[in-house]
Amino acid sequence: MLFDHCAECQSCCHVDPGFGPLEITLTHKETKLFRHLCIEDQCEYLGEKGCQLGDRKPLSCKLYPLSFDPNTQKYSFDAACPLLPEYKRQLKDSNSDASNHMREMNELLKNQEIADVNFLSRNRDVDVAFFDLVPLTRPSHLKKN
């Protein structure tokens, strides 16, 4: 599975020394649950085998390593994530883990546009400030309806 490597890497759940804290963008619903999530060194929910939140993981964390620009309706990818080459390769296969991830993100983001439209802009602003983003072409089998 594509994201199995994440439990080993865990770099997205850490902030390198010398960098400021990473404020996790929360939806309105998530804010009621967590109030505030900020990674200053290591995410407090990071366990030995990866994230301990399971289905409660914030949308911005589920979205990672993707970043979505609500103005252009396009995705970018965090260049620091070692999954980039494999993710891009898998997007060519409509049944791959990467395609399934993007499909799920398309649906979650579509719902978020209705439930909390400002989340998308806030999350993008954090992504642009914190990550080195590279454009990612959405394959035709995953075009937004």
C-alpha positions in Angstrom: 0.0 0.0 0.0 1.2 3.5 -0.9 0.8 5.1 2.5 2.3 2.2 4.5 5.7 4.0 4.3 4.2 7.0 6.2 4.3 5.1 9.5 8.0 4.7 9.0 8.8 8.1 7.6 6.7 10.3 9.9 8.4 13.5 8.6 5.0 15.2 8.0 4.3 14.9 11.8 7.5 16.7 12.8 8.8 20.2 12.4 12.5 20.5 11.7 14.6 22.6 14.2 14.8 26.2 13.2 11.3 26.3 11.6 8.3 27.8 13.3 5.4 25.7 14.5 2.9 24.2 12.1 -0.6 25.1 12.9 -2.9 22.3 11.8 -5.9 23.8 9.9 -9.1 22.5 11.5 -12.7 22.6 10.1 -15.4 24.0 12.3 -16.4 20.5 13.4 -12.8 19.5 14.2 -12.3 22.7 16.2 -15.1 21.6 18.5 -13.3 18.3 19.0 -9.6 19.4 19.2 -9.9 23.2 19.9 -6.3 23.7 18.6 -3.6 21.5 17.1 -0.1 22.8 16.6 3.1 20.9 15.9 6.1 22.6 17.5 8.4 19.6 17.4 6.4 16.4 17.0 2.6 15.9 16.7 1.2 14.9 20.1 -0.9 12.2 18.3 2.1 10.5 16.6 2.6 7.0 17.9 5.2 4.4 17.1 3.1 3.1 14.2 1.9 6.5 12.9 -1.1 8.6 13.7 -3.2 7.4 16.6 -6.3 9.4 15.6 -7.6 6.9 13.0 -10.9 8.2 11.6 -10.7 11.3 13.7 -7.6 12.6 11.9 -8.2 16.2 10.8 -9.0 16.8 7.1 -5.8 18.7 6.5 -3.8 15.7 7.7 -5.8 13.3 5.6 -5.2 15.6 2.6 -1.4 15.6 3.1 0.8 15.3 1.1 -1.7 17.0 -1.2 -2.5 20.7 -1.1 -5.7 22.0 -2.7 -6.0 25.5 -4.2 -9.7 26.5 -4.0 -9.1 29.4 -6.4 -7.7 27.3 -9.3 -9.3 24.0 -8.2 -5.8 22.3 -8.6 -3.7 20.1 -6.4 -0.1 20.5 -5.5 2.2 18.0 -3.6 4.7 18.6 -0.9 8.0 18.1 -2.6 9.6 17.0 0.7 7.4 13.9 0.9 9.2 10.9 -0.4 6.0 9.5 -1.9 5.9 12.0 -4.7 7.3 9.9 -7.5 5.2 6.8 -6.6 2.0 8.9 -6.1 2.5 10.5 -9.5 3.1 7.0 -11.1 0.0 5.5 -9.4 -2.3 8.3 -10.5 -2.1 6.8 -14.0 -4.0 3.7 -12.7 -7.6 4.5 -11.7 -7.7 1.7 -9.1 -4.4 2.6 -7.4 -4.0 3.8 -3.8 -3.1 7.3 -5.1 -6.2 7.5 -7.3 -8.3 6.3 -4.4 -6.8 8.9 -2.1 -7.4 11.7 -4.5 -10.9 10.5 -5.2 -11.6 10.5 -1.4 -10.1 14.0 -1.1 -12.2 15.3 -4.0 -15.3 14.1 -2.2 -14.2 15.4 1.3 -13.2 18.8 -0.2 -16.5 19.0 -2.2 -18.4 18.5 1.1 -16.2 21.0 2.9 -17.0 23.7 0.2 -20.5 23.5 1.6 -19.9 23.0 5.3 -16.9 25.3 5.9 -15.9 27.2 2.8 -13.2 29.2 4.6 -11.4 26.0 5.6 -10.1 25.5 2.0 -8.5 28.9 1.8 -7.1 28.8 5.4 -5.6 25.4 4.7 -4.0 26.5 1.4 -2.5 29.5 3.1 -0.8 27.3 5.7 0.4 24.9 3.0 1.9 27.6 0.9 3.7 29.1 3.9 5.0 25.8 5.3 5.6 23.4 2.4 7.6 23.4 -0.9 4.7 22.7 -3.2 5.0 21.3 -6.7 2.0 21.2 -9.2 0.3 17.9 -9.5 -1.8 17.1 -12.6 -5.2 15.6 -11.8 -5.7 12.7 -14.2 -8.9 12.7 -16.4 -10.4 9.8 -14.4 -10.3 12.0 -11.3 -11.5 15.3 -12.8 -13.9 17.1 -10.5 -17.6 16.7 -11.4 
